[in-house]
């Protein structure tokens, strides 16, 4: 057993097995939001790492291949996007306006709240890109002075909350258009929100993929350029 724990195979089996268990429970619960597989999978992983006294850094090294595959997985979302291209072309103007406004608010509100709570510079730099998908966020933090593990955790929490809170808000506001639901989930919940959007329909998933990509691109292009002014305003 100890020999297996030291190999990359252990981290991969633990991660994939926990996620598969989460998927099974999620399906058995009729897609109950609080039993989302991403949320459930963390529990056995954290419990076993603590039980076997495995440092997080070792576990991360064992699962680097999964981290690498986040990039190709994000790119693969272009396929459903291509299939809905005829629909997207008709609404490109509201899509562009919503992306700019949503990306700015997602980062700005989080930074303002963190600054109001007197968060240190390291936390502020980690919070700034928390609303974009992990591969892009990890490329942005060298410009903002953030911490990679903290940013990855914040990205995951943001995605989970977006996937959990988005559907109840849609029901409360009577939103049934899959384009709106999908784009909103992709913008506020990046990869996890996009996975949730595909549960509505392929159209919702395509618009979520579009929001994920555009929000990431806009944030990655503008945040490093704007960060000197933002950090000066925050007096970092």
Helices and strands as residue ranges (DSSP letters): H 2-5, H 8-28, G 33-35, H 37-51, H 56-62, H 64-76, H 78-83, H 85-90, H 92-116, H 121-127, H 134-144, H 148-173, H 178-197, H 202-233
